[in-house]
Amino acid sequence: MDFGDSRRKPNVVGKFTVAVALTVMCIIVLKQSPGFTSTSVFSRHEIGVTHVLVTGGAGYIGSHATLRLLRDNYRVTIVDNLSRGNMGAVRVLQRLFPEPGRLQFIYADLGDAKAVNKIFSENAFDAVMHFAAVAYVGESTLEPLRYYHNITSNTLTVLEAMAAYNVKTLIYSSTCATYGEPDTMPITEATPQNPINPYGKAKKMAEDIILDFSKRSEMAVMILRYFNVIGSDPGGRLGEAPRPELREHGRISGACFDAALGIIPGLKVRGTDYPTADGTCIRDYIDVTDLVDAHVKALDKAQPGKVGIYNVGTGHGRSVKEFVEACKSATGASIKVSFLTRRPGDYAEVYSDPSKIHDELNWTARYTDLRESLSTAWKWQKAHPNGYGSA
């Protein structure tokens, strides 16, 4: 018995020694590897690197903005609850920019203050580009409380976290809906804000909160009020893929493409008795590529303690009937059009005067051909009939 015990003890000690040595070697190898750091690169500030939090970065506009930021060598963190966004868009971005420290995705709801504070505590943000919001006029009239909570309350939560963690730059994605239905056209930044639907009202409330807070802080604030967004990434990497259940509330471009693809039987045009030349609403259609360019220029020009408010549009109004004809031409499809009564909360005519953003940020819309923008978006739609799939 004594002999057996003396034989076993050295083996146990030897195995333990080997295990410890292997563990130490693994740690040394990992520490010497290029991708290893004791803390995430997203959690610390780096000279020459601007880390931007993009809320709603899985959505239509947010994903295009993220693509542009990554292309311009920003570090990006996307926060999205995927209620309107697409994980498929995030995966496209991850494949395009796989290098460590370029892009991270965090699944979270901005309505959860505890989660938002955790995100800010674990990441070193230099700026916030705030897109996340429900954004359908018709839906806002049916679910006003949801809109006030999602837009106004969530913006307050983001602002509180920025203040707590000393994040000094905010680019706020607002809307021309804050103006309502002005007496004169075009709309300038001095045009009185009299929103007529919960979506516009909620956005204006969020703007007011931002402006009040900025008066007693050194925050750099840029508020961009943009008009009707169309188009897609010219490289064909990203597009617009709204939830099927939201088609009734979605953008007219999405409805046109669904009709052209045969997903829906035809296009519904709501309102033909407006005081316009052809009786349909007039809107200022801005290409998403131009829109994100304006956001990046605003980020570049943001200055501590100063507020910039800008209209982002082409300066030209196009009627819904004109839009439908351009869509028919872009798709080559014969689209059946049904004319219905007005949609609650809509207004007859809005288009911008973009001279201020041109003068101060050197921004001008470049993709102003309606048919061309729709053709670019149509190429993506045809290549992705199911959007980003079931991801």
Residue pairs with C-beta under 8 A, 6 or more apart in sequence:
30 36
34 100
35 100
40 104
40 122
40 123
41 75
41 100
41 101
42 51
42 75
42 77
42 101
42 104
42 122
42 123
42 124
43 122
43 123
43 124
44 124
45 51
45 124
45 126
49 74
49 75
50 74
50 75
50 126
50 127
50 299
51 74
51 75
51 76
51 77
51 123
51 124
51 125
51 126
51 127
52 69
52 74
52 75
52 76
52 77
52 125
52 126
52 127
52 128
52 129
52 299
53 76
53 77
53 79
53 119
53 123
53 125
53 127
53 128
53 129
53 167
54 62
54 65
54 66
54 69
54 76
54 77
54 78
54 79
54 129
54 131
55 62
55 79
55 80
55 110
55 128
55 129
55 130
55 131
55 132
55 158
56 62
56 79
56 80
56 84
56 85
56 130
56 131
56 132
56 133
57 63
57 65
57 66
57 76
57 78
57 79
57 80
57 85
57 90
57 105
57 131
58 78
58 80
58 82
58 85
58 86
58 87
58 89
58 90
58 105
59 80
59 84
59 85
59 86
59 89
59 131
59 132
60 229
60 240
60 241
60 242
60 288
61 131
61 173
61 229
61 288
61 291
61 292
62 78
62 80
62 85
62 129
62 131
62 132
63 85
63 86
63 89
63 90
63 92
63 93
63 238
64 232
64 233
64 238
64 288
64 289
64 291
64 292
65 129
65 131
65 292
65 295
65 296
66 76
66 78
66 93
66 103
67 93
67 96
67 233
67 237
67 238
67 292
68 292
68 293
68 295
68 296
69 76
69 129
69 296
70 76
70 93
70 96
70 97
70 102
70 103
72 296
75 101
75 102
75 103
76 102
76 103
76 104
77 103
77 104
77 105
77 106
77 119
77 123
77 125
78 90
78 93
78 103
78 104
78 105
78 106
79 106
79 108
79 110
79 119
79 132
80 90
80 105
80 106
80 107
80 108
80 132
81 107
81 108
81 109
81 110
81 132
82 107
83 134
84 134
84 135
84 242
84 243
84 246
86 241
86 387
86 388
86 391
87 388
87 391
88 241
88 387
88 388
88 389
88 391
89 238
89 241
89 388
90 105
91 388
91 391
92 237
92 238
92 388
93 103
94 103
94 105
96 237
97 103
106 119
108 115
108 116
108 119
109 115
110 116
110 132
110 154
110 157
110 158
111 149
111 150
111 153
111 154
111 157
113 157
113 160
113 161
116 157
116 158
116 161
117 161
117 164
119 161
120 161
120 162
120 164
120 165
120 167
121 165
125 165
125 167
126 167
126 168
126 169
127 167
127 168
127 169
127 170
127 171
127 299
127 302
128 158
128 162
128 167
128 169
128 170
128 171
129 171
129 173
129 295
129 299
130 155
130 158
130 170
130 171
130 172
130 173
131 173
132 154
133 150
133 151
133 154
133 173
133 203
134 140
134 146
134 147
134 150
134 151
134 199
135 175
135 199
136 199
136 246
136 249
136 250
137 177
137 197
137 199
137 200
137 249
137 343
137 345
137 346
138 248
138 249
138 343
138 344
138 345
138 346
139 147
139 199
139 246
139 249
140 147
140 197
140 198
140 199
140 202
140 345
141 197
141 198
141 344
141 345
144 198
147 198
147 199
147 202
148 198
148 201
148 202
148 205
150 202
151 199
151 202
151 203
151 205
151 206
152 202
152 205
152 206
152 209
155 172
155 206
155 209
155 210
156 206
156 209
159 170
159 209
159 210
159 213
161 167
162 168
162 170
162 219
163 213
163 217
168 218
168 219
168 220
168 304
169 219
169 220
169 221
169 299
169 302
170 210
170 219
170 220
170 221
170 222
171 222
171 224
171 295
171 298
171 299
171 302
172 206
172 207
172 210
172 221
172 222
172 223
172 224
173 224
173 226
173 295
174 203
174 206
174 207
174 223
174 224
174 225
174 226
175 199
175 200
175 203
175 225
175 226
176 187
176 225
176 226
176 227
176 284
176 311
176 313
176 350
176 352
177 195
177 197
177 199
177 200
177 203
178 193
178 195
178 200
178 203
178 204
178 207
178 225
179 187
179 191
179 192
179 193
179 194
179 195
179 200
179 225
179 350
180 193
180 194
180 195
180 196
180 200
180 347
181 194
181 196
181 347
181 348
181 349
181 350
182 191
182 192
182 194
182 350
184 191
185 317
185 349
185 350
185 351
186 315
186 351
186 352
186 353
187 311
187 350
187 351
187 352
187 353
188 311
188 353
188 355
188 356
189 225
189 309
189 310
189 311
189 356
193 204
195 201
195 203
195 204
196 345
196 347
197 344
197 345
197 346
198 345
199 345
207 223
210 221
210 223
211 221
211 223
211 307
213 219
214 221
214 307
217 305
218 304
218 305
219 304
219 305
220 302
220 303
220 304
220 305
220 306
221 302
221 306
221 307
221 308
222 298
222 299
222 301
222 302
222 307
222 308
222 309
222 310
223 307
223 308
223 309
223 310
224 294
224 295
224 298
224 310
224 312
225 309
225 310
225 311
225 312
226 286
226 291
226 294
226 311
226 312
226 313
227 283
227 284
227 285
227 286
227 311
227 312
227 313
227 314
227 350
227 351
227 352
228 251
228 252
228 283
228 284
228 285
228 286
229 251
229 285
229 286
229 287
229 288
229 291
230 251
230 253
230 285
230 286
230 287
230 288
230 370
230 373
230 374
230 377
231 287
231 288
231 289
231 367
231 373
231 374
231 376
231 377
232 238
232 239
232 240
232 288
232 376
232 377
232 380
233 239
233 288
233 289
233 380
234 289
234 376
236 379
236 380
236 383
238 380
239 377
239 380
239 381
239 384
239 387
240 251
240 253
240 254
240 377
240 380
240 381
241 384
241 387
241 388
242 250
242 251
242 254
242 387
247 254
247 255
247 258
247 264
252 267
252 320
252 323
252 324
253 323
253 327
253 374
253 377
255 264
255 267
255 268
256 267
256 323
256 324
256 327
256 331
256 335
256 374
257 327
257 331
257 377
257 378
257 381
258 264
259 265
259 266
259 267
259 333
259 335
259 336
260 327
260 331
260 333
260 335
260 378
260 381
261 381
261 382
261 385
265 336
266 335
266 336
266 337
266 338
267 324
267 335
267 336
267 337
267 338
268 337
268 338
268 340
269 280
269 320
269 321
269 324
269 337
269 338
269 339
269 340
270 340
270 341
270 342
270 343
270 346
271 279
271 280
271 281
271 320
271 340
271 341
271 342
271 343
271 346
272 279
272 280
272 339
273 279
273 342
274 280
274 281
274 282
274 342
274 348
274 349
275 348
275 349
276 282
276 319
276 348
276 349
277 319
278 319
278 321
278 322
280 319
280 320
280 321
281 319
281 320
281 346
281 347
281 348
281 349
282 317
282 318
282 319
282 320
282 348
282 349
282 350
282 351
283 317
283 318
283 320
283 323
283 350
283 351
284 313
284 314
284 315
284 316
284 317
284 318
284 350
284 351
284 352
285 314
285 318
285 323
285 370
285 373
286 312
286 313
286 314
286 365
287 365
287 366
287 367
287 368
287 373
289 366
289 367
290 312
290 365
290 366
290 367
291 312
293 363
293 366
294 310
294 312
294 357
294 361
294 363
297 361
297 362
297 363
298 308
298 310
298 361
301 308
301 360
301 361
302 308
308 360
308 361
310 354
310 356
310 357
310 360
310 361
310 363
311 352
311 353
311 354
311 356
311 357
312 352
312 354
312 357
312 363
313 351
313 352
313 354
313 365
314 351
314 352
314 354
314 365
314 368
315 351
315 352
315 353
315 354
315 355
315 365
316 351
316 368
317 349
317 350
317 351
318 326
318 370
322 370
323 370
324 335
324 337
326 370
326 371
326 374
327 335
327 374
328 334
328 335
329 371
330 371
330 374
330 375
330 378
331 374
331 378
354 363
354 364
354 365
357 363
358 364
367 373
